[in-house]
Amino acid sequence: MRGARLGRAGTGGQPIKSRSACERPWQSQWGVNVNALMRLLLHLLSASAALALSSGAAQADPHVWVTAASELIFAADGSITGIRHAWTFDDMFSTYALQGLKTRKKGVYTREELAPLAQTNMESLKEFAFFTFAKVDNKKQKFTDPIDYYLEYKDAALVLHFTLPFKTPIRAKQLALEIFDPSYFVDFSLQMKDPIHLVGAPANCTFAVQRPSDGTSIAQKLNEDTFLDGANANFGAMFANKISVDCP
């Protein structure tokens, strides 16, 4: 099994070996390797959280929180060519990810200093489909490798910017987009004000946003072992942020 690569400074971007070579590689219906995601996040969490997970005491709650804003990019012919994300990570994740990063000025992180960390995160997120799922007529749409990616440090939090180009530009009248982690280790929420923008869209294009309902009570009934059961591997879908784009 491939070792997950984590987005933390001070590792030189080297892959981190899995905790156990005999872990079973559960796959969700989206094709996300849940065990690999667990290994990735275990290395990013605090020592106490990692201990809780390894002991099986933790419940199926998120361990990293992301506030997202996204832009859908249109070409001159009206097709959708890609999605530009801006993900703001929670303060605990941000603090932990920056440990070991050498900077010229304490507490100030330039884009250049954060570049190796941004690259490592892109390599890591690829295994998890960048938590971004697009469909046209109920058929999954593929992305190419991310471009224009960088990290910035703003208001004591890391913000990851990147663009996912569609392998084939979308010319359909309707696009369905979902942003979520199928295993619910990462909780995604759209920012409250203006979370979605259509860039260069034809005048008749509109969009609608559906935020997830609160499933906390259900999540608390599942422990980590239950979570990795194939039947629950896509539990995070109930927390999906859904965006529909219509261009009649």
C-alpha positions in Angstrom: 0.0 0.0 0.0 1.2 3.5 -0.8 2.3 5.6 2.2 0.3 8.8 2.4 2.3 12.0 2.1 1.3 14.6 4.6 1.2 18.4 4.4 3.5 19.3 7.3 6.6 21.4 7.2 10.0 19.9 8.2 9.6 16.6 6.4 11.2 17.6 3.1 8.1 16.4 1.3 9.1 12.8 1.8 6.4 10.1 2.0 5.4 9.0 5.5 5.2 5.2 5.8 1.9 3.7 6.8 1.4 2.6 10.4 0.8 -1.0 9.4 1.6 -2.8 6.2 -1.4 -5.1 6.7 -4.1 -2.4 6.8 -7.0 -3.2 4.5 -7.4 -0.6 1.8 -11.1 0.2 2.1 -12.4 2.1 -0.8 -15.5 4.3 -0.8 -17.8 4.5 -3.8 -15.9 7.6 -4.8 -12.7 5.6 -5.0 -11.2 7.3 -1.9 -8.7 5.3 0.1 -10.1 5.8 3.6 -7.2 4.1 5.4 -4.7 6.3 3.5 -6.7 9.4 4.6 -6.6 8.2 8.2 -2.8 7.8 8.0 -2.4 11.2 6.5 -4.5 13.0 9.2 -3.1 11.0 12.1 0.3 12.6 11.3 -1.3 16.0 11.1 -3.2 15.9 14.4 -2.0 16.5 17.8 -0.5 13.7 19.8 -3.6 13.3 22.0 -5.9 13.0 19.0 -3.7 10.4 17.4 -3.6 8.4 20.6 -7.4 8.4 20.7 -7.7 7.2 17.2 -5.2 4.4 17.6 -6.9 3.2 20.7 -10.3 3.1 19.0 -11.7 5.5 21.6 -12.4 8.3 19.2 -15.8 8.6 17.6 -16.6 9.4 14.0 -16.2 13.1 14.2 -14.1 15.4 11.9 -10.5 16.1 12.9 -9.7 18.9 10.5 -12.1 21.8 9.6 -12.0 23.6 6.3 -13.9 26.7 5.3 -14.2 26.8 1.5 -14.9 29.3 -1.2 -14.9 28.3 -4.9 -15.1 29.9 -8.3 -16.3 28.2 -11.4 -14.3 29.4 -14.4 -15.9 29.8 -17.8 -14.3 30.1 -21.2 -15.3 32.6 -23.9 -17.5 29.9 -25.6 -19.5 29.4 -22.4 -18.0 26.1 -21.3 -16.8 25.5 -17.7 -13.1 24.9 -17.8 -12.3 24.4 -14.1 -12.8 25.2 -10.4 -10.7 27.5 -8.3 -10.7 26.7 -4.6 -9.7 28.7 -1.5 -9.6 26.5 1.6 -9.0 28.0 5.0 -7.8 25.5 7.6 -8.7 25.6 11.3 -6.1 27.1 13.6 -5.0 23.8 15.2 -4.3 22.3 11.8 -2.5 25.4 10.7 -0.3 25.6 13.8 0.7 22.0 13.6 1.3 22.0 9.8 3.7 25.0 10.2 5.9 23.3 12.9 9.5 23.1 11.7 9.1 25.6 8.9 12.1 28.0 8.8 11.2 31.6 8.0 13.1 34.9 7.7 10.8 36.6 10.2 9.1 34.9 13.1 5.4 34.5 12.6 5.5 35.7 9.0 5.2 33.2 6.2 5.7 34.2 2.6 4.3 32.4 -0.4 7.8 31.3 -1.3 8.5 29.9 2.1 5.2 28.0 2.0 5.8 26.7 -1.5 7.2 23.3 -0.6 4.4 22.7 1.8 1.8 23.7 -0.8 3.4 21.2 -3.3 3.3 18.4 -0.7 -0.4 19.1 0.0 -1.2 18.9 -3.6 0.5 15.6 -3.9 -1.3 14.3 -0.9 -4.8 15.6 -1.9 -4.6 13.9 -5.3 -5.1 10.5 -3.7 -8.4 11.8 -2.3 -9.6 13.4 -5.5 -9.2 16.8 -3.9 -12.5 16.2 -2.1 -14.1 17.7 -5.2 -16.7 15.7 -7.2 -18.4 16.8 -10.4 -21.2 15.2 -12.4 -23.0 15.9 -15.6 -26.1 13.7 -16.3 -25.1 11.6 -13.3 -21.7 10.8 -14.9 -18.5 11.7 -13.1 -16.3 14.3 -14.7 -12.5 14.1 -14.5 -10.0 16.7 -13.6 -6.4 17.1 -14.7 -3.6 18.0 -12.3 -4.1 21.1 -10.2 -2.5 24.4 -11.4 -1.8 27.8 -9.8 -1.6 26.4 -6.3 -0.1 28.2 -3.4 -0.5 28.6 0.4 -0.9 31.9 2.3 -0.9 32.6 6.0 -3.8 34.9 6.8 -5.4 35.8 10.1 -3.5 33.0 11.9 -4.7 30.3 9.5 -3.3 28.6 6.4 -5.3 29.2 3.2 -4.7 26.8 0.3 -5.5 28.1 -3.2 -5.6 25.9 -6.2 -7.3 25.4 -9.5 -8.7 22.1 -10.8 -9.1 22.1 -14.6 -11.6 19.8 -16.2 -10.1 17.2 -18.4 -12.8 18.1 -20.9 -14.5 21.5 -20.6 -18.2 21.2 -19.5 -20.6 22.3 -22.2 -23.7 20.7 -20.7 -26.7 22.8 -19.5 -26.3 21.7 -15.9 -23.3 20.8 -13.7 -23.6 19.2 -10.2 -20.6 19.8 -7.9 -20.0 18.4 -4.4 -17.3 19.2 -1.9 -16.8 16.8 0.9 -14.7 14.1 2.5 -16.4 10.7 2.1 -14.9 9.5 5.3 -15.8 12.6 7.3 -12.3 13.0 8.7 -12.3 16.5 7.2 -15.3 18.7 7.7 -15.9 21.1 4.8 -18.2 24.1 5.2 -18.8 26.9 2.7 -18.0 30.3 3.9 -21.1 32.2 5.0 -20.9 35.1 2.6 -20.5 34.7 -1.2 -19.1 31.1 -1.1 -19.5 30.6 -4.9 -18.7 32.8 -7.9 -19.2 32.2 -11.6 -16.2 33.8 -13.4 -16.8 34.8 -17.0 -20.2 33.0 -17.1 -22.8 33.8 -19.7 -25.5 36.1 -18.5 -28.2 33.4 -18.3 -26.2 31.1 -16.0 -27.3 30.7 -12.4 -26.3 28.6 -9.5 -27.8 27.2 -6.3 -26.0 26.1 -3.1 -27.2 23.4 -0.7 -25.4 23.3 2.6 -25.3 20.0 4.5 -27.7 19.3 7.4 -26.3 18.6 10.9 -25.7 14.8 11.2 -23.8 15.1 14.5 -26.1 12.7 16.4 -25.6 10.0 13.8 -21.9 10.5 13.7 -21.6 10.1 17.5 -23.0 6.6 17.3 -20.2 5.4 15.0 -16.7 4.7 16.3 -13.7 4.7 14.0 -13.8 0.9 13.4 -17.4 1.1 12.3 -16.5 4.0 10.1 -14.1 1.9 8.1 -16.7 -0.7 7.5 -17.5 -0.7 3.8 -21.2 0.1 4.5 -20.2 3.4 6.2 -17.1 4.4 4.1 -19.1 7.1 2.3 -20.8 8.5 5.5 -19.4 11.9 4.8 -21.7 12.3 1.8 -24.4 13.5 4.1 -22.2 16.5 4.9 -21.6 17.3 1.2 -21.7 20.9 0.1 -23.7 20.8 -3.1 -23.5 23.4 -5.9 -25.6 23.2 -9.1 -24.9 25.4 -12.1 -27.6 25.9 -14.7 -26.9 27.5 -18.1 -30.1 27.0 -20.1 
